[in-house]
Amino acid sequence: MNRPLTLGYSPCPNDTFIFYALVHGKIDTVGLSFRELLEDVETLNRMALNTELDITKVSFHAFGHLMDNYCLLRSGGALGRGCGPLVVARDACSMQDLRGKKIAIPGSLTTAYLLLQLYDHELRHNIIAMPFNRIIDAVKNGEADAGLIIHESRFTYQEAGLKNILDLGRWWENETGLPIPLGCIIAKRGLGRELIERTEQLIRRSLEYAFSNRQETKNYIKGHSQELADMVIEDHIDLYVNDFSLDLGSDGIEAVRELFRRASEQGILARSPLPLFIN
């Protein structure tokens, strides 16, 4: 391809860790070039709905709406155990107490919001969408009664005096026995199988480089992170970057299919006749 491929990913530490080597010329890209764009994942979700990016990180929830135009890559995603979104509030309460209350969410296309709806469809009636990094303050200041937190906020909500009401990742794991599929890398189907597979291999090699040269990635990661504390950044990478990021594997693929199956049963997603991956 003569033009650079547009590549979207978030400024969160897990994504900047994964893509550091690819966008800094640390690996041989075999003739491919990339023009990166760093945006909040919900912004990337919306851009993908408009097919604005060749390759991009999106929420798995968003991918469920995008399969006509995009296919899933096996590398670069965020899946795992013990890493799901949390529902937090100022005071201890039950999830049933939150029905009808204002709940701040990090975007209507995020997997976090999909999980919230799968847990209790009644909780969708009074949501407030906002950037993920505003949610803790919104709950603390009374703008929202509860918040659905993701990313670095998992590590900092207690500093704001908030209480963990529900760990949606733990709920999912108890319900299904599967890892929680949060975010994924997708590519336009129109790029063709050869180019998509080459890109997938490069993402895997970029991540392998980061694992082997972790110290080298730190300045790039810290330059984009919402949270500057070294320990929070390291904990974030350790939580969200794992073997599933190298390759979804059979458990990861089963988890994605189960997420989509449950969402389609509740009418949140339509069933797609297209395969997850490029033919």
Buried (B, 14 or more C-beta within 10 A) or exposed (E): EEEEBBBBBBBBBBBBBBBBBBBBEBBEBEEBEBEBBBBBBBBBBBBBBEEEBBBBBBBBBBBBBBBEBBBBBBBBBBBBBEBBBBBBBBEEBEBEBBEEBBBBBBBBBBBBBBBBBBBEEEBBEBBBBBBBBBBBBBBBEEBBBBBBBBBBBBBBBEEBEBBBBBBBBBBBBEEBEBBBBBBBBBBBBEBEEEBBBBBBBBBBBBBBBBEEEBEBBBEBBBEBBBBEEEEBBBBBBEBBBBEBBBBBBEBBBBBBEBBBEBBBEEEBBEEBEEEBBBE
